[in-house]
Amino acid sequence: MDDSSLSEQRSSSVIAYRKGATRRKEVVNGWPADRATPRETVLTERYRAEGMSRGVTGRFRRLVYAYFREHGRTLPWREAATPWQVLVSEVMLQQTQVERVIPKYRTFLERFPDAAALAVAPTADLLIAWQGLGYNRRALALHKAAAQVVTDFGGTLPDTPQLLQQLPGIGPYTAGAVAAFAFNRPTVFLETNIRAVLLHLFFGDRQEVPDRELLPLLEASLDRQRPRHWYNALMDYGSDLKRRFPNPSRRSRHHAVQGRFEGSNRQLRGAVVRLVLAEPLSTMAALCAKLAAEPVRVQPILDALLREGFVVRQGQGYRIA
């Protein structure tokens, strides 16, 4: 994420940046691909002539809400979700596709329905519930955040970006998103789908557009009466734009391309964690044999897991902390 000090520029808003996080969807009946609708064309032309005037702002909102009425997604962490459920969804959605998150989100909350339940859970139970999502550091950070929610906030998730950022693993983007989705706070934050919308409609074919040029447009167009509804609509519309056109968010200066997973150290790290969960006190030799990996690759992963508190060493073997 980008420099969190930017969040101090506005007292009522948190400005944040989410890198590499993608929320794709399986489209059944989206808007037409490879061509703009008349409403989109008119909006772009009006913006070029007027900038983000009141008329352009209203037209922009109507366009986004029209898409949402016709093709908005129904997701389990929307509408009736508790603040804890929103936080869990936001952490899971970091660098993980919606389709993979949905089943894990449901089973995770059956096991850990609130912060208190997760705070007292053994790390091994947490990692078993997290398997399949990857990036296990997120799970450990959520575990620590749950404990702090219990000890510092009486088990109730704080409702401002400033307080949310006091929790482990909660950066400016997640704090802004949770404040908006869980508490309907009119925060200002950017992620990949929101960038896609702004870049596609308002920046033509420009490349390397910095977030500082997007943020004033986002703040000017924010529906401050219904920020939760607005961001749900904006993200769904942005997700569909990526289906209809070459991903507009690639023209952002902050766009990050995720490296190949197959054969990567990320894949091997996940395999190490799964094996230590399944066979506690596995030795280095046993891990290398079962994973068909050289010690030169496995040992640095184990060292990192030790530093991060995921595993501990017992004799010659390793087990989950």
C-alpha positions as CSV (number, residue, x, y, z in Angstrom):
1,M,0.0,0.0,0.0
2,D,1.1,3.6,-0.6
3,D,2.2,6.0,2.1
4,S,-0.4,6.0,4.9
5,S,0.5,9.6,5.7
6,L,-1.7,10.6,2.8
7,S,-4.7,9.6,4.9
8,E,-4.2,12.7,7.0
9,Q,-4.9,15.1,4.1
10,R,-8.6,15.2,4.9
11,S,-10.1,15.0,8.3
12,S,-13.3,13.2,7.2
13,S,-11.7,10.8,4.7
14,V,-9.0,8.2,4.5
15,I,-7.0,8.1,1.2
16,A,-5.6,4.8,0.5
17,Y,-4.3,2.6,-2.2
18,R,-4.7,-1.1,-2.8
19,K,-2.1,-2.8,-4.9
20,G,-2.6,-6.1,-6.6
21,A,-6.0,-6.7,-5.2
22,T,-8.4,-7.9,-7.8
23,R,-12.2,-8.5,-7.4
24,R,-13.3,-10.2,-10.6
25,K,-16.8,-11.7,-11.2
26,E,-18.4,-14.2,-13.4
27,V,-20.5,-12.1,-15.7
28,V,-23.8,-13.4,-17.0
29,N,-25.4,-10.3,-18.5
30,G,-23.0,-7.3,-18.3
31,W,-23.0,-4.3,-20.6
32,P,-21.6,-4.7,-24.1
33,A,-18.0,-5.5,-24.6
34,D,-15.5,-3.5,-26.6
35,R,-17.8,-0.5,-27.0
36,A,-19.1,2.3,-24.8
37,T,-22.8,2.7,-24.2
38,P,-24.4,6.0,-25.2
39,R,-24.5,7.1,-21.5
40,E,-20.8,6.4,-21.1
41,T,-19.9,8.3,-24.3
42,V,-22.0,11.3,-23.2
43,L,-20.4,11.3,-19.8
44,T,-16.9,11.3,-21.1
45,E,-17.6,14.1,-23.6
46,R,-19.3,16.2,-20.9
47,Y,-16.3,15.7,-18.6
48,R,-13.9,16.8,-21.2
49,A,-15.9,20.0,-21.7
50,E,-16.8,20.8,-18.1
51,G,-14.5,18.8,-15.8
52,M,-16.2,17.3,-12.7
53,S,-19.0,19.8,-12.6
54,R,-22.2,19.2,-10.7
55,G,-23.9,18.1,-13.8
56,V,-21.1,15.6,-14.7
57,T,-21.1,14.3,-11.1
58,G,-24.8,13.6,-11.2
59,R,-24.5,11.9,-14.6
60,F,-21.6,9.8,-13.3
61,R,-23.6,8.6,-10.3
62,R,-26.6,7.8,-12.4
63,L,-24.5,5.8,-14.8
64,V,-22.9,3.7,-12.0
65,Y,-26.2,3.2,-10.1
66,A,-27.9,2.2,-13.4
67,Y,-25.3,-0.5,-13.9
68,F,-25.6,-1.7,-10.3
69,R,-29.4,-1.9,-10.5
70,E,-29.1,-4.1,-13.6
71,H,-26.1,-6.2,-12.8
72,G,-25.0,-5.7,-9.2
73,R,-23.5,-8.7,-7.4
74,T,-25.1,-10.3,-4.4
75,L,-22.2,-11.1,-2.0
76,P,-22.5,-12.5,1.5
77,W,-20.6,-9.6,3.2
78,R,-22.9,-7.0,1.9
79,E,-26.0,-5.4,3.4
80,A,-26.7,-7.4,6.6
81,A,-23.0,-8.2,7.5
82,T,-21.7,-7.2,10.9
83,P,-18.6,-5.0,11.2
84,W,-16.5,-8.2,12.1
85,Q,-17.8,-10.0,9.0
86,V,-16.9,-7.0,6.8
87,L,-13.4,-6.9,8.3
88,V,-12.9,-10.6,7.6
89,S,-14.1,-10.2,4.0
90,E,-11.8,-7.3,3.4
91,V,-8.8,-9.2,4.7
92,M,-9.7,-12.3,2.6
93,L,-10.2,-10.2,-0.5
94,Q,-6.7,-8.8,-0.5
95,Q,-5.1,-10.4,-3.5
96,T,-7.7,-13.2,-3.7
97,Q,-10.6,-13.4,-6.2
98,V,-14.2,-13.2,-5.0
99,E,-15.1,-16.6,-6.2
100,R,-12.4,-18.2,-4.1
101,V,-13.3,-16.1,-1.0
102,I,-17.0,-16.8,-0.8
103,P,-16.9,-20.4,0.4
104,K,-14.0,-19.8,2.7
105,Y,-15.7,-16.7,4.1
106,R,-18.7,-18.7,5.1
107,T,-16.9,-21.6,6.7
108,F,-14.5,-19.3,8.5
109,L,-17.3,-17.3,10.1
110,E,-19.0,-20.5,11.2
111,R,-15.8,-21.3,13.1
112,F,-15.0,-17.7,14.2
113,P,-18.3,-15.7,14.3
114,D,-16.7,-12.8,16.1
115,A,-13.5,-11.3,17.3
116,A,-13.7,-13.0,20.7
117,A,-13.9,-16.5,19.1
118,L,-10.8,-15.9,16.9
119,A,-8.8,-14.2,19.6
120,V,-8.7,-17.4,21.7
121,A,-8.3,-19.8,18.9
122,P,-5.0,-21.8,18.4
123,T,-3.0,-20.7,15.4
124,A,-3.3,-24.2,14.0
125,D,-7.1,-24.0,14.0
126,L,-6.9,-20.6,12.3
127,L,-4.5,-21.8,9.5
128,I,-6.7,-24.9,8.9
129,A,-9.7,-22.6,8.4
130,W,-7.6,-20.3,6.1
131,Q,-6.2,-23.0,3.8
132,G,-6.9,-22.3,0.2
133,L,-6.7,-18.5,0.5
134,G,-2.9,-18.2,0.5
135,Y,-0.9,-15.3,1.9
136,N,-1.1,-16.8,5.4
137,R,0.4,-13.7,6.9
138,R,-3.0,-12.1,6.5
139,A,-4.5,-14.8,8.8
140,L,-1.9,-14.2,11.5
141,A,-2.5,-10.4,11.3
142,L,-6.2,-11.0,11.6
143,H,-5.6,-13.2,14.6
144,K,-3.7,-10.4,16.4
145,A,-6.2,-7.8,15.4
146,A,-9.0,-9.9,16.9
147,A,-7.1,-10.1,20.2
148,Q,-6.6,-6.3,20.2
149,V,-10.3,-5.7,19.4
150,V,-11.1,-7.8,22.5
151,T,-8.5,-6.2,24.8
152,D,-8.6,-2.6,23.7
153,F,-12.2,-2.2,22.3
154,G,-14.3,-4.5,24.4
155,G,-14.8,-6.9,21.5
156,T,-16.5,-4.2,19.3
157,L,-14.7,-3.2,16.1
158,P,-13.8,0.5,16.1
159,D,-15.7,2.6,13.6
160,T,-13.2,5.2,12.3
161,P,-10.3,4.8,9.9
162,Q,-7.9,6.2,12.5
163,L,-8.8,3.7,15.2
164,L,-9.0,0.8,12.7
165,Q,-5.4,1.5,11.6
166,Q,-4.3,0.8,15.1
167,L,-5.1,-2.9,14.6
168,P,-2.3,-5.2,13.3
169,G,-2.4,-5.7,9.5
170,I,-5.0,-2.9,8.9
171,G,-3.6,-0.4,6.5
172,P,-5.2,2.7,5.0
173,Y,-7.2,0.9,2.3
174,T,-8.7,-1.7,4.6
175,A,-9.5,0.9,7.3
176,G,-11.2,3.1,4.8
177,A,-13.1,0.2,3.2
178,V,-14.3,-1.2,6.6
179,A,-15.4,2.3,7.7
180,A,-17.5,2.7,4.6
181,F,-18.9,-0.8,4.3
182,A,-19.4,-1.6,8.0
183,F,-20.3,1.9,9.3
184,N,-21.4,3.8,6.2
185,R,-18.7,6.4,6.7
186,P,-18.0,8.7,3.7
187,T,-14.3,7.8,3.5
188,V,-12.3,8.2,0.3
189,F,-10.2,5.2,-0.8
190,L,-8.9,3.7,-4.0
191,E,-8.5,0.1,-5.2
192,T,-8.1,-1.5,-8.6
193,N,-11.8,-1.6,-9.7
194,I,-12.3,2.1,-8.6
195,R,-9.2,3.0,-10.6
196,A,-10.5,1.2,-13.6
197,V,-13.7,3.3,-13.6
198,L,-12.0,6.7,-13.2
199,L,-9.2,5.9,-15.7
200,H,-11.6,4.6,-18.4
201,L,-14.2,7.3,-18.2
202,F,-12.0,10.4,-17.5
203,F,-8.5,9.9,-18.6
204,G,-8.8,8.6,-22.2
205,D,-5.7,6.7,-23.3
206,R,-3.3,8.3,-20.8
207,Q,-0.7,6.0,-19.2
208,E,1.0,6.1,-15.8
209,V,-1.8,8.2,-14.2
210,P,-0.9,8.8,-10.6
211,D,-3.5,8.4,-7.8
212,R,-3.2,12.1,-6.9
213,E,-5.1,12.9,-10.1
214,L,-7.8,10.3,-9.4
215,L,-8.5,11.2,-5.8
216,P,-10.2,14.7,-6.4
217,L,-12.6,13.1,-8.9
218,L,-13.4,10.3,-6.4
219,E,-14.0,12.7,-3.6
220,A,-16.2,15.0,-5.7
221,S,-18.4,12.2,-6.9
222,L,-18.7,10.3,-3.5
223,D,-22.3,9.8,-2.5
224,R,-21.9,11.0,1.1
225,Q,-25.4,9.9,2.1
226,R,-24.9,6.4,0.9
227,P,-21.2,5.6,0.8
228,R,-21.7,1.9,1.3
229,H,-24.1,1.6,-1.6
230,W,-21.9,3.9,-3.8
231,Y,-18.7,1.9,-3.3
232,N,-20.5,-1.4,-3.9
233,A,-21.9,0.0,-7.1
234,L,-18.6,1.6,-8.2
235,M,-16.6,-1.6,-7.6
236,D,-19.1,-3.8,-9.5
237,Y,-19.1,-1.4,-12.4
238,G,-15.3,-1.3,-12.4
239,S,-15.1,-5.1,-12.3
240,D,-17.3,-5.3,-15.4
241,L,-15.2,-2.7,-17.2
242,K,-12.3,-5.1,-17.0
243,R,-14.4,-7.7,-18.9
244,R,-15.5,-5.2,-21.5
245,F,-12.2,-3.5,-22.3
246,P,-8.5,-4.2,-21.8
247,N,-8.0,-3.7,-18.1
248,P,-8.1,0.1,-17.6
249,S,-6.4,0.0,-14.2
250,R,-3.2,-1.1,-16.0
251,R,-2.8,2.6,-17.0
252,S,-2.4,3.5,-13.3
253,R,1.1,4.4,-12.2
254,H,0.4,2.2,-9.1
255,H,-0.7,-0.9,-11.1
256,A,1.2,-4.0,-9.9
257,V,1.4,-7.3,-11.8
258,Q,1.4,-10.3,-9.6
259,G,4.1,-12.8,-10.4
260,R,3.4,-16.4,-11.6
261,F,2.1,-18.6,-8.8
262,E,3.0,-22.0,-10.2
263,G,6.5,-23.0,-9.0
264,S,6.9,-19.8,-7.0
265,N,8.1,-19.5,-3.5
266,R,4.6,-18.4,-2.5
267,Q,3.3,-21.8,-3.7
268,L,6.1,-23.6,-1.8
269,R,5.5,-21.6,1.3
270,G,1.8,-22.6,1.3
271,A,2.8,-26.3,0.8
272,V,5.2,-26.1,3.8
273,V,2.5,-24.7,6.0
274,R,0.0,-27.4,5.0
275,L,2.5,-30.1,5.6
276,V,3.6,-28.9,9.0
277,L,-0.1,-28.6,9.9
278,A,-0.8,-32.2,8.8
279,E,2.4,-33.7,10.2
280,P,3.7,-31.8,13.2
281,L,7.4,-32.1,14.1
282,S,8.4,-32.8,10.5
283,T,12.1,-32.4,10.0
284,M,13.8,-30.4,7.3
285,A,14.8,-33.7,5.5
286,A,11.2,-34.9,5.7
287,L,9.8,-31.7,4.4
288,C,12.2,-31.6,1.5
289,A,11.5,-35.2,0.6
290,K,7.7,-34.8,0.7
291,L,7.8,-31.5,-1.2
292,A,10.4,-32.6,-3.7
293,A,12.3,-29.4,-3.0
294,E,15.9,-28.5,-2.3
295,P,16.9,-27.4,1.3
296,V,18.2,-24.1,-0.3
297,R,14.5,-23.3,-1.0
298,V,12.8,-24.8,2.0
299,Q,15.1,-23.4,4.8
300,P,14.6,-19.7,4.0
301,I,10.8,-20.3,4.1
302,L,11.1,-22.1,7.5
303,D,13.3,-19.3,8.8
304,A,10.6,-16.7,7.7
305,L,7.8,-18.7,9.3
306,L,9.8,-18.8,12.5
307,R,10.4,-15.1,12.5
308,E,6.7,-14.4,11.8
309,G,5.5,-16.7,14.6
310,F,3.8,-19.2,12.4
311,V,6.0,-22.2,13.4
312,V,8.3,-23.1,16.3
313,R,11.2,-25.5,16.3
314,Q,11.1,-28.5,18.6
315,G,14.2,-30.6,18.5
316,Q,14.9,-31.3,14.8
317,G,11.2,-30.8,13.8
318,Y,8.8,-28.0,13.2
319,R,5.3,-27.5,14.4
320,I,2.7,-24.7,14.2
321,A,3.1,-22.2,17.0
